[in-house]
Amino acid sequence: MTQTCNGSTADENWAPTYLIYKRITGLTPAALMTQISIDMHTTGTCKIKMGVYTDAPDNPSTLLEQVESGEFTITGYETKSLSLSGSTAVPANGIIWIAVIANIEAPSFRAHAEASGSGEYSVYAADTTPSGRWTNYGGNLYATAIISGDSEMNIRACVTTSPPPFRAWIMGNS
C-alpha cells in the first residue's frame, strides 16, 4: 500500500461552507484506490462525503467513486479517512481530485493560504444557488464536477493505493 498526500501541513485551518476539491498527482496508473483522507481541525459532530474525480485538465471532471462517513467529532488536528471499494483504478494520467463536503456549516479543514490560483491548490463549487453548499449535503456529490472558482487555500488530502493488478501492469509496461 502506498499513501500519496498533497497539501499544507501547517497548523492553520479553513472553514468553507461549500464543496471543495483537492488535486493529487504522481499516482501510479491502474493502481487500485483503497482509501481517501482529509486533514481536519476541531469540529462539532458532523458527517462528511468524499469522492474521487478524474482530471480534465486542471479541474475535476467525472466522479469515479464516493463514500460517506458516519457521525464523528474531531479534536485538534486529525486525519479523517474513509475506505473505498478497492476496485476503482487510478486514471492513465496518474491524477485524481478528492472532493469533500460536510453536513454542517463551516467545518474546519487543515489548510494554508498560498499566493497562487488556477486550481494548483484547490477549487470549489460555491455558486449562488445552494447546489455547492453544505445546505445541499444530500444532493452532493455530482456525477460531473461543477466548479465555481479557484482557491488559494491549500488543504491537505491523501489517497492510499495498492499496486495495479498483475495483468494491467504487464499490458501497461511491456
GUPAZA-272939 format. One record per residue (C-alpha): residue number from 1; residue in one letter; x, y negated, z. Coordinates in steps of 0.02 Angstrom, whole numbers. Layout:
<atoms>
+-----+--------+--------+--------+--------+
| num | residu |      x |      y |      z |
+-----+--------+--------+--------+--------+
| NUM |      a |      X |      Y |      Z |
...
+-----+--------+--------+--------+--------+
</atoms>
This chain:
<atoms>
+-----+--------+--------+--------+--------+
| num | residu |      x |      y |      z |
+-----+--------+--------+--------+--------+
|   1 |      m |      0 |      0 |      0 |
|   2 |      t |     59 |   -175 |    -43 |
|   3 |      q |     -9 |   -337 |     28 |
|   4 |      t |     10 |   -495 |    -77 |
|   5 |      c |    -33 |   -662 |      2 |
|   6 |      n |    -39 |   -839 |    -63 |
|   7 |      g |    -65 |   -999 |     33 |
|   8 |      s |    -10 |  -1101 |    181 |
|   9 |      t |     43 |  -1026 |    347 |
|  10 |      a |     40 |  -1196 |    433 |
|  11 |      d |    -66 |  -1203 |    590 |
|  12 |      e |   -188 |  -1327 |    515 |
|  13 |      n |   -368 |  -1298 |    465 |
|  14 |      w |   -506 |  -1349 |    346 |
|  15 |      a |   -693 |  -1334 |    368 |
|  16 |      p |   -778 |  -1334 |    196 |
|  17 |      t |   -967 |  -1317 |    183 |
|  18 |      y |   -960 |  -1229 |     14 |
|  19 |      l |   -897 |  -1079 |    -83 |
|  20 |      i |   -708 |  -1082 |   -110 |
|  21 |      y |   -592 |   -980 |   -220 |
|  22 |      k |   -406 |   -942 |   -198 |
|  23 |      r |   -290 |   -882 |   -338 |
|  24 |      i |   -173 |   -734 |   -309 |
|  25 |      t |    -38 |   -699 |   -440 |
|  26 |      g |    100 |   -573 |   -468 |
|  27 |      l |     -5 |   -417 |   -440 |
|  28 |      t |     30 |   -250 |   -524 |
|  29 |      p |    -93 |   -224 |   -667 |
|  30 |      a |   -207 |    -72 |   -642 |
|  31 |      a |   -163 |    -62 |   -455 |
|  32 |      l |   -319 |    -25 |   -354 |
|  33 |      m |   -378 |   -160 |   -234 |
|  34 |      t |   -422 |    -90 |    -62 |
|  35 |      q |   -440 |   -244 |     50 |
|  36 |      i |   -455 |   -434 |     41 |
|  37 |      s |   -415 |   -553 |    183 |
|  38 |      i |   -433 |   -736 |    228 |
|  39 |      d |   -347 |   -831 |    370 |
|  40 |      m |   -473 |   -916 |    483 |
|  41 |      h |   -471 |  -1027 |    636 |
|  42 |      t |   -586 |  -1034 |    787 |
|  43 |      t |   -766 |  -1019 |    730 |
|  44 |      g |   -936 |   -992 |    804 |
|  45 |      t |  -1017 |   -824 |    771 |
|  46 |      c |  -1033 |   -803 |    584 |
|  47 |      k |  -1031 |   -685 |    435 |
|  48 |      i |   -932 |   -705 |    275 |
|  49 |      k |   -949 |   -644 |     97 |
|  50 |      m |   -791 |   -618 |     -3 |
|  51 |      g |   -769 |   -572 |   -185 |
|  52 |      v |   -636 |   -535 |   -313 |
|  53 |      y |   -642 |   -625 |   -482 |
|  54 |      t |   -542 |   -615 |   -643 |
|  55 |      d |   -439 |   -763 |   -705 |
|  56 |      a |   -490 |   -857 |   -864 |
|  57 |      p |   -360 |   -954 |   -870 |
|  58 |      d |   -327 |  -1052 |   -712 |
|  59 |      n |   -505 |  -1033 |   -649 |
|  60 |      p |   -603 |   -887 |   -578 |
|  61 |      s |   -715 |   -804 |   -706 |
|  62 |      t |   -804 |   -636 |   -684 |
|  63 |      l |   -849 |   -555 |   -518 |
|  64 |      l |   -767 |   -383 |   -502 |
|  65 |      e |   -824 |   -336 |   -326 |
|  66 |      q |   -900 |   -417 |   -172 |
|  67 |      v |   -911 |   -371 |     12 |
|  68 |      e |   -994 |   -444 |    165 |
|  69 |      s |   -941 |   -438 |    347 |
|  70 |      g |  -1046 |   -409 |    499 |
|  71 |      e |  -1055 |   -548 |    628 |
|  72 |      f |   -890 |   -594 |    710 |
|  73 |      t |   -807 |   -734 |    809 |
|  74 |      i |   -628 |   -796 |    779 |
|  75 |      t |   -523 |   -864 |    922 |
|  76 |      g |   -367 |   -960 |    872 |
|  77 |      y |   -288 |   -915 |    705 |
|  78 |      e |   -335 |   -741 |    644 |
|  79 |      t |   -344 |   -646 |    481 |
|  80 |      k |   -515 |   -578 |    436 |
|  81 |      s |   -501 |   -426 |    320 |
|  82 |      l |   -639 |   -337 |    226 |
|  83 |      s |   -620 |   -167 |    142 |
|  84 |      l |   -657 |   -146 |    -42 |
|  85 |      s |   -716 |     13 |   -128 |
|  86 |      g |   -538 |     54 |   -184 |
|  87 |      s |   -595 |     82 |   -363 |
|  88 |      t |   -578 |    -97 |   -430 |
|  89 |      a |   -417 |   -118 |   -528 |
|  90 |      v |   -309 |   -274 |   -544 |
|  91 |      p |   -334 |   -350 |   -718 |
|  92 |      a |   -198 |   -335 |   -850 |
|  93 |      n |   -132 |   -513 |   -818 |
|  94 |      g |    -99 |   -473 |   -632 |
|  95 |      i |   -205 |   -621 |   -574 |
|  96 |      i |   -362 |   -623 |   -467 |
|  97 |      w |   -461 |   -753 |   -372 |
|  98 |      i |   -530 |   -718 |   -198 |
|  99 |      a |   -693 |   -807 |   -157 |
| 100 |      v |   -760 |   -838 |     17 |
| 101 |      i |   -914 |   -917 |     92 |
| 102 |      a |   -981 |   -913 |    270 |
| 103 |      n |  -1160 |   -914 |    330 |
| 104 |      i |  -1128 |  -1062 |    446 |
| 105 |      e |  -1092 |  -1244 |    409 |
| 106 |      a |   -907 |  -1288 |    413 |
| 107 |      p |   -817 |  -1128 |    463 |
| 108 |      s |   -633 |  -1159 |    491 |
| 109 |      f |   -500 |  -1086 |    374 |
| 110 |      r |   -311 |  -1097 |    389 |
| 111 |      a |   -261 |  -1225 |    257 |
| 112 |      h |   -140 |  -1365 |    222 |
| 113 |      a |   -164 |  -1519 |    112 |
| 114 |      e |    -44 |  -1516 |    -36 |
| 115 |      a |     -4 |  -1650 |   -164 |
| 116 |      s |    -68 |  -1557 |   -316 |
| 117 |      g |   -225 |  -1511 |   -410 |
| 118 |      s |   -276 |  -1415 |   -566 |
| 119 |      g |   -326 |  -1263 |   -467 |
| 120 |      e |   -149 |  -1225 |   -407 |
| 121 |      y |   -207 |  -1214 |   -227 |
| 122 |      s |   -393 |  -1180 |   -230 |
| 123 |      v |   -551 |  -1226 |   -323 |
| 124 |      y |   -726 |  -1245 |   -260 |
| 125 |      a |   -909 |  -1236 |   -303 |
| 126 |      a |   -985 |  -1389 |   -221 |
| 127 |      d |  -1111 |  -1454 |   -345 |
| 128 |      t |  -1252 |  -1573 |   -299 |
| 129 |      t |  -1379 |  -1432 |   -285 |
| 130 |      p |  -1362 |  -1310 |   -141 |
| 131 |      s |  -1305 |  -1166 |   -252 |
| 132 |      g |  -1123 |  -1175 |   -197 |
| 133 |      r |  -1157 |  -1223 |    -16 |
| 134 |      w |  -1169 |  -1122 |    143 |
| 135 |      t |  -1358 |  -1152 |    144 |
| 136 |      n |  -1367 |  -1036 |     -8 |
| 137 |      y |  -1266 |   -898 |     76 |
| 138 |      g |  -1392 |   -767 |     19 |
| 139 |      g |  -1376 |   -824 |   -162 |
| 140 |      n |  -1187 |   -817 |   -174 |
| 141 |      l |  -1077 |   -740 |   -247 |
| 142 |      y |  -1108 |   -772 |   -432 |
| 143 |      a |  -1078 |   -643 |   -571 |
| 144 |      t |   -987 |   -782 |   -665 |
| 145 |      a |   -895 |   -911 |   -560 |
| 146 |      i |   -966 |  -1087 |   -554 |
| 147 |      i |   -829 |  -1215 |   -525 |
| 148 |      s |   -857 |  -1396 |   -475 |
| 149 |      g |   -679 |  -1456 |   -446 |
| 150 |      d |   -502 |  -1431 |   -383 |
| 151 |      s |   -447 |  -1446 |   -204 |
| 152 |      e |   -281 |  -1496 |   -130 |
| 153 |      m |   -319 |  -1381 |     16 |
| 154 |      n |   -203 |  -1230 |     11 |
| 155 |      i |   -298 |  -1092 |    101 |
| 156 |      r |   -214 |   -926 |    143 |
| 157 |      a |   -286 |   -768 |     66 |
| 158 |      c |   -220 |   -592 |     34 |
| 159 |      v |   -259 |   -435 |    -65 |
| 160 |      t |   -199 |   -259 |    -23 |
| 161 |      t |   -171 |   -140 |   -167 |
| 162 |      s |   -122 |     41 |   -191 |
| 163 |      p |    -19 |     99 |   -340 |
| 164 |      p |   -112 |    123 |   -503 |
| 165 |      p |   -170 |    298 |   -544 |
| 166 |      f |    -30 |    400 |   -624 |
| 167 |      r |   -114 |    406 |   -795 |
| 168 |      a |   -135 |    216 |   -801 |
| 169 |      w |     48 |    194 |   -755 |
| 170 |      i |    108 |    309 |   -894 |
| 171 |      m |     -4 |    229 |  -1026 |
| 172 |      g |     45 |     52 |   -975 |
| 173 |      n |    232 |     84 |   -959 |
| 174 |      s |    276 |    209 |  -1096 |
+-----+--------+--------+--------+--------+
</atoms>
